[in-house]
């Protein structure tokens, strides 16, 4: 990503790192960095990230984003990717991220949004909102994705300076690739099984079936992300 290739990361914190995908992306995209720490509240995904890690300068720690166990101004760069809509207390998480960021340090926020998408991208959006509804029925914090303007409003509320906005989409893939469609069929089946026993199971099952048809009719491409870099 061009907006990161000339950036020196220094000591980097990746919040809600999941299985470490964005941490690895940063390692490949930044001009250079000293170290990357990925944190996530889930012990399961941190274990998976640790097992997949192949670099000594990236480490993963189980930690709640609402209560970061780091000193103030401990990092040169703080990041969060595709996780704003997973936060039960988003303002607390963002407040902690800015607390541990040094003065003059950079904050990177990358988040998919729900509006202004092509039809294959809307398949991703609709699937994601269905997944969010199932997770919510299982008491897992997972909200629908935000509009682009909502993400802009969230970032502008952080008091960062020198904000740079970049819309990123990968639209050179085949939206009806057979292996991709099979993978999505399996994911829809998995989420349908997860929804069993929830009060709205029949309605969720029907939506899953309709989404399965849409996957094959319209195809699938990843939704566009808004990537924002600001300075504290």
C-alpha positions as CSV (number, residue, x, y, z in Angstrom):
1,X,0.0,0.0,0.0
2,X,1.6,3.2,-1.2
3,X,0.7,5.3,1.8
4,X,2.7,3.0,4.1
5,X,5.8,2.2,2.0
6,X,7.7,5.4,3.0
7,X,6.7,5.1,6.7
8,X,9.1,4.0,9.4
9,X,7.0,2.2,12.0
10,X,9.3,2.2,15.0
11,X,7.7,0.2,17.8
12,X,4.3,-0.8,16.5
13,X,1.1,-2.0,18.3
14,X,-1.6,-3.8,16.4
15,X,-4.8,-3.9,18.4
16,X,-7.4,-6.7,17.8
17,X,-4.7,-8.5,15.8
18,X,-6.8,-11.7,15.3
19,X,-4.5,-14.3,13.7
20,X,-1.9,-11.7,13.0
21,X,-2.7,-11.0,9.3
22,X,-2.5,-7.2,9.6
23,X,0.7,-7.4,11.6
24,X,2.2,-9.4,8.9
25,X,0.9,-7.0,6.3
26,X,2.6,-4.1,8.2
27,X,5.9,-6.0,8.3
28,X,5.8,-6.3,4.5
29,X,4.4,-2.8,3.8
30,X,6.2,-0.4,6.1
31,X,9.5,1.1,5.0
32,X,11.0,-0.3,8.2
33,X,10.1,-0.9,11.9
34,X,11.7,-1.9,15.2
35,X,9.2,-4.4,16.5
36,X,5.5,-5.3,16.2
37,X,3.3,-6.4,19.1
38,X,-0.1,-7.8,18.2
39,X,-2.7,-8.0,21.0
40,X,-6.2,-9.6,21.1
41,X,-8.6,-10.6,23.9
42,X,-9.0,-14.1,22.4
43,X,-6.6,-16.7,23.7
44,X,-7.5,-19.0,20.8
45,X,-6.6,-16.5,18.0
46,X,-3.4,-15.4,19.8
47,X,-2.3,-19.0,20.0
48,X,-3.0,-19.3,16.2
49,X,-1.1,-16.1,15.5
50,X,1.9,-17.3,17.6
51,X,1.9,-20.7,15.8
52,X,1.9,-19.0,12.4
53,X,4.5,-16.3,13.2
54,X,7.7,-16.7,11.3
55,X,9.6,-13.6,12.4
56,X,11.4,-12.9,15.7
57,X,10.5,-9.2,15.6
58,X,6.7,-9.8,15.8
59,X,5.1,-11.2,19.0
60,X,1.6,-11.7,20.1
61,X,0.0,-11.2,23.5
62,X,-3.4,-11.9,24.9
63,X,-4.8,-8.6,26.2
64,X,-8.0,-6.6,26.4
65,X,-8.0,-3.6,24.1
66,X,-10.0,-1.6,26.6
67,X,-7.2,-2.0,29.2
68,X,-3.9,-2.0,27.5
69,X,-1.1,-3.1,29.8
70,X,1.5,-0.7,28.4
71,X,2.9,2.6,29.6
72,X,1.6,5.8,28.1
73,X,3.5,6.9,24.9
74,X,5.2,3.5,24.6
75,X,4.6,3.1,20.8
76,X,5.6,5.0,17.7
77,X,2.7,3.5,15.7
78,X,-0.7,2.1,16.8
79,X,-3.0,0.2,14.4
80,X,-6.4,-1.4,14.2
81,X,-7.7,-3.2,11.2
82,X,-11.3,-4.4,10.4
83,X,-12.2,-4.4,14.1
84,X,-13.9,-1.1,14.9
85,X,-17.3,-2.9,14.5
86,X,-16.2,-5.7,16.8
87,X,-15.8,-3.4,19.9
88,X,-18.3,-3.3,22.7
89,X,-16.7,0.0,23.9
90,X,-15.1,1.5,20.9
91,X,-14.3,4.9,22.5
92,X,-12.5,3.2,25.3
93,X,-10.3,1.1,22.9
94,X,-9.5,4.2,20.8
95,X,-8.7,6.1,23.9
96,X,-6.3,3.5,25.1
97,X,-4.7,3.4,21.6
98,X,-4.0,7.1,21.7
99,X,-2.8,6.9,25.3
100,X,0.0,4.5,24.5
101,X,1.0,6.4,21.3
102,X,3.8,8.9,21.7
103,X,3.5,12.5,20.7
104,X,4.2,12.7,17.0
105,X,3.5,9.0,16.5
106,X,1.1,7.7,13.9
107,X,-2.2,5.9,14.2
108,X,-3.3,3.7,11.3
109,X,-7.0,2.6,11.1
110,X,-8.2,0.3,8.3
111,X,-11.9,-0.6,8.1
112,X,-14.2,-2.0,5.5
113,X,-17.3,0.0,4.9
114,X,-20.8,-0.9,3.7
115,X,-21.7,1.8,1.1
116,X,-20.5,2.6,-2.4
117,X,-19.7,-1.0,-3.3
118,X,-20.0,-3.0,-6.5
119,X,-22.5,-5.8,-6.6
120,X,-19.8,-8.6,-5.9
121,X,-18.5,-6.4,-3.1
122,X,-22.1,-6.0,-1.7
123,X,-22.1,-9.8,-1.4
124,X,-19.3,-9.5,1.1
125,X,-21.2,-6.7,2.9
126,X,-24.4,-8.7,3.1
127,X,-22.6,-11.9,4.2
128,X,-20.7,-9.9,6.9
129,X,-23.9,-8.4,8.3
130,X,-25.5,-11.9,8.4
131,X,-22.4,-13.2,10.2
132,X,-22.7,-10.3,12.6
133,X,-26.3,-11.1,13.4
134,X,-25.5,-14.7,14.1
135,X,-22.6,-13.8,16.3
136,X,-24.8,-11.3,18.2
137,X,-27.4,-14.0,18.7
138,X,-24.6,-16.0,20.4
139,X,-23.6,-13.1,22.6
140,X,-20.5,-12.3,20.6
141,X,-19.9,-8.5,20.0
142,X,-20.1,-8.1,16.3
143,X,-21.9,-5.1,14.8
144,X,-22.8,-4.4,11.2
145,X,-20.0,-2.6,9.3
146,X,-20.1,1.2,9.3
147,X,-20.6,3.6,6.4
148,X,-17.6,5.4,5.0
149,X,-18.7,8.7,6.5
150,X,-19.2,7.1,9.9
151,X,-15.5,5.9,9.9
152,X,-14.4,9.3,8.9
153,X,-16.4,10.8,11.8
154,X,-14.9,8.3,14.3
155,X,-11.3,9.1,13.1
156,X,-11.9,12.9,13.1
157,X,-13.1,12.6,16.7
158,X,-9.7,11.4,17.9
159,X,-8.0,14.8,17.6
160,X,-5.3,13.5,15.3
161,X,-3.5,15.8,12.8
162,X,-2.3,15.4,9.2
163,X,-5.1,12.9,8.4
164,X,-4.6,11.1,5.2
165,X,-7.4,8.9,3.7
166,X,-7.1,6.1,1.2
167,X,-9.7,3.8,-0.3
168,X,-8.3,0.4,-0.9
169,X,-10.0,-2.4,-2.9
170,X,-8.7,-5.4,-4.8
171,X,-11.0,-5.7,-7.8
172,X,-8.7,-7.6,-10.2
173,X,-9.9,-11.0,-8.9
174,X,-12.4,-13.3,-10.5
175,X,-15.7,-12.8,-8.5
176,X,-16.9,-16.2,-9.6
177,X,-13.8,-18.3,-9.1
178,X,-14.9,-21.9,-8.4
179,X,-12.7,-22.5,-5.5
180,X,-13.8,-19.2,-3.9
181,X,-17.5,-20.0,-4.4
182,X,-17.0,-23.5,-2.8
183,X,-15.2,-21.9,0.2
184,X,-18.1,-19.4,0.6
185,X,-20.6,-22.3,0.4
186,X,-18.7,-24.0,3.2
187,X,-18.6,-20.8,5.3
188,X,-22.4,-20.3,4.9
189,X,-23.0,-23.9,6.0
190,X,-20.7,-23.4,9.0
191,X,-22.5,-20.2,10.1
192,X,-25.9,-21.8,9.6
193,X,-24.9,-24.6,11.9
194,X,-23.7,-22.1,14.4
195,X,-27.1,-20.4,14.4
196,X,-28.9,-23.6,15.3
197,X,-30.7,-23.2,18.7
198,X,-31.0,-19.4,18.4
199,X,-34.5,-17.9,18.6
200,X,-34.3,-16.6,15.0
201,X,-32.8,-19.7,13.5
202,X,-35.3,-20.2,10.7
203,X,-35.1,-16.7,9.5
204,X,-31.3,-16.8,9.7
205,X,-31.2,-20.1,7.8
206,X,-33.4,-18.6,5.1
207,X,-31.2,-15.6,4.8
208,X,-28.2,-17.9,4.5
209,X,-29.8,-19.8,1.7
210,X,-30.6,-16.5,-0.2
211,X,-27.0,-15.3,0.3
212,X,-25.7,-18.6,-1.0
213,X,-27.8,-18.0,-4.2
214,X,-26.4,-14.5,-4.4
215,X,-22.8,-15.7,-4.1
216,X,-23.3,-17.8,-7.3
217,X,-25.4,-15.1,-9.1
218,X,-23.4,-12.0,-8.4
219,X,-20.1,-13.4,-7.3
220,X,-17.9,-12.1,-4.4
221,X,-15.1,-9.6,-4.0
222,X,-13.8,-8.0,-0.8
223,X,-15.4,-4.8,0.2
224,X,-13.5,-1.5,-0.1
225,X,-11.5,-0.4,3.0
226,X,-10.9,3.1,4.2
227,X,-7.3,3.3,5.4
228,X,-6.6,6.4,7.5
229,X,-3.2,7.6,8.9
230,X,-3.1,10.4,11.4
231,X,-0.5,11.9,13.7
232,X,-0.9,12.5,17.4
